[in-house]
Structure formats: structure tokens, C-alpha cells
Amino acid sequence: MDEMYMVSPFLIPITFILGAFLFIIIKTLSKARVRELEIRERIAMIERGLVPPPEVDPRGFDRAMNRMDRREYRTGSTRHRRAGVTLMGVGFGLMVLIAFTAREPSVAIGVGGFLVVMGIAFFINSLMESPVEPPYPGPRSFGAPSSASAPPAADPPRRD
């Protein structure tokens, strides 16, 4: 009779794993349903002739803004400056490491010095590059075009 009430030691982890999979499946299905409703709402606005604001698709708007931020942040001069500083740090670190472990300062200066010189070259290259202007200097309007961007269209001639 004791054998009937004995619980397998593997039953708890198996139950936990199955529950986790079930939770993930339900969460994925609910997110898919919400996303489908967001897309349907956006399509309905477009069909009615309305321009959906960025708040209608906040995730898409955030993705686009993050891409813009990354594009502005990763200009050539910034990338070269970071690479130069990193290479100089690695070069100096190798100099110290080889000088203390091998007790050969000339080898340390040769190996680490090469990386330091490469880092200095990258750093100087970053100072020589001209700064890149952001592609969209001001806030964009999603409504009607501004008066400075395009003149108003003339009415077509009437044919009565």
C-alpha cells in the first residue's frame, strides 16, 4: 500500500517543465492576438484615409527611433576613437604583462608598442574625420507637409 502513494522524484521537475512550456505557449498566443488587433486597427485607419500616428504602432516607432539613434551614435569618428582607445589600452596592458612575466622589456615594448601605435593611428583618424550631420535635424511631422517644404498645389482648370 505504501508503493501506491509513493511519488516519483522526477514528477516535480517534469511538471515544472510542462507548466513552463504551457505558460510560454499561452503568452505567445496572447501576444500574437494583441499584435493582430493592432495591425487590424492600423489597416482600418489607413482604409479610412487617416494617417496613423506613431502611437498606434509604438513598438514600430520605438524600433525606428532606436535605429536612428544607433545610426547617429555610430559615426565613423566615434567608432575610430573607441577602437583607438581600446587598442591603446590593450597595447599598454600587453606591455605590462610581458614585461613582468617574461622580464623582457624590449619584447614587451615591441609587442605592446605595435598595438599602442595602431591605437594612436585610429585615434588620430577619428580626429581627422568631419562630423556627420544627422539625417533629420528637426522633429518630423506626420501630418500635412509644412509650408516650407512644398508650395500649395494649384487648382486644376474647370471644364464646364
Secondary structure as UniProt FT lines:
FT   TURN            2..5
FT   TURN            9..10
FT   HELIX           11..47
FT   TURN            48..49
FT   HELIX           54..56
FT   HELIX           58..73
FT   HELIX           76..101
FT   HELIX           105..128
FT   TURN            147..149
//
